[in-house]
Each structure stands twice: as C-alpha cells, then as structure tokens.
C-alpha cells in the first residue's frame, strides 16, 4: 500500500467559525475520510459539528499563507 497526501476542510455548517484546512499523510484515503466524518459529523454535538470536505494542495497553501514561488 502506498501513502498519499490528503487535504481536508472542516466547515462550520452554522457559519459562526472559519473553515480550517489541514494536511494528512494517509495509507487509506477512504477509511481516513470516513473516520473524520464519523468524528466531526456524526459524534460531535452542538457547536462542535463540522462538515468534512476534500480540499486541494492549492487551498491548503493559501490557507497557510505560503508565498508563491517564482522561477
């Protein structure tokens, strides 16, 4: 099995809190996403509920305020 880079966005469905994008190195992409959805969507209560979405590396770099590299 080969590891993969995965970027996820946690979105507050109420809109009270800003979205968070995080980076993970995973072995099984689907299993990891299912575990994250179980934690943040199904088991969370009240204001702790977040929707889990797949993000891109570009989204993550923008979120982390990385500077664009020029050649």
N, C-alpha and C positions, 0 to 999 in steps of 0.2 A: 504494500500500500504506500502511496506517495503523499506526502504532506502538501497542503495547499494554503495559500493566503486567503483570508476571508475578512471582509469589512462589513460590519453591521451598524445599522442606525436604530437607536431606540427613540421612538417618538411618543410624546405625551398626547394621548387622544383628546384631552381637555384643552391643550394648548397653553397651559399655565407655565410649563417648563420648556426650556430649549431642548432641541434634539441633541443626542450625543452619538458620535460615530467612533467606533473602536475597531482595532485590528486584532486578529487572532490567527494563529498558525494551527490548522486542524488536520486531522487524519481523515475524518469522515464528515464532509460538509453537511449533508442532510441530517445526520444524527446530532451534530452540534446545533444546527438551527432549530431542530425540534426541542432540544434541551433548553435553549434560550427562550423559545416561545412558551414552553411549559413554565419556566421560572417567571418571566416578565408579563405574560398574558393570562395564564390560567391560575397560577398560585398566588399572584400578587393581589393585594386588597386595596381598595380606596384609591388614594392619590399615588400609589406606587405602581399602578398598571402602566405598562408601556407596550407599544406595538413594535415588533421586531421586523426590520426590513433589511434586505441586502443592499449595501452601498458599493460604490466603486473606489478604487485607489485615488482617483482624482478628487472625489468628495472628501475622503479622509485627509488628503494633503491640504485641501482648502480649509477644512475644519481645524487642522493643527497649525495653520498659518505658515506652511512651508513656502519658501520663496521659490519661484520658478527659476530653473537653471537655464542659462544661455550658453551656447557653444562658442 
